[in-house]
Amino acid sequence: MSTKRLVREVHEQVNEAREKVSSLKLRRQEEGASRREKLRPAYFRKQLEKFKTSNAGKLS
């Protein structure tokens, strides 16, 4: 096997690995955004409950 061919194959493998890492990173970011969107309504409900209970004590 010639050196040029070996170098070319290594470059191809490196590029494939970079593409795979890039796609995995993008997928993780999308999953994180999706998870945050799902948690958002629950967070706001909890904040609203806190607000209601703190104001209920002030009104009494």
N, C-alpha and C positions, 0 to 999 in steps of 0.2 A: 504494500500500500504506500502510495507516495505521500510525502509530507503535506503537499497542497491539499490532497483529497482528505487527509486526516484533519487538517485545520478546518476545511470547509464543513466536514461532518460535525466537528466540535461546535463550530459557530451555529450550525442548524439546531443542534441539541440545546445550546444555550438560548437561542431565540425562542424555541418551543417552550423551554422552561420559563422564560420571562413572560411569555404570553399566558401561560397557565397561571403563574403567580398573579399577573395582572387581573385575569378573569376571576380568580378566587378572591382577590382583594375587593373587586367591584361587587361581587356577590355578597361578601360579608358586610360591605357598606349598605347595600340594599336591604339585607336582612335586618341590620341594626336600625335603619330608618323605619322599616315596617314594624319592628318591635316597639319603637318609640311611639309610633302613631297609634298602636293598639293600647299602649299604657296611658296615653294622654288623657282620654276621657275619664279613666279611673282616678288619675291624679287630680283632675279638676273637680270630680265629685268629692274626693277626700278634702280638698281645700275648701270647697263650698260648705261641707259639713263642719269643718273647723270654724269657719267664719260664722256659720249659724249658731253654733254652740257658744262661741265667744261673745256674740252679740246678744244672745238670749240671757246670758249672765248680766250683761250691762243694762238691759232693759228692765230687769226685775227690781 
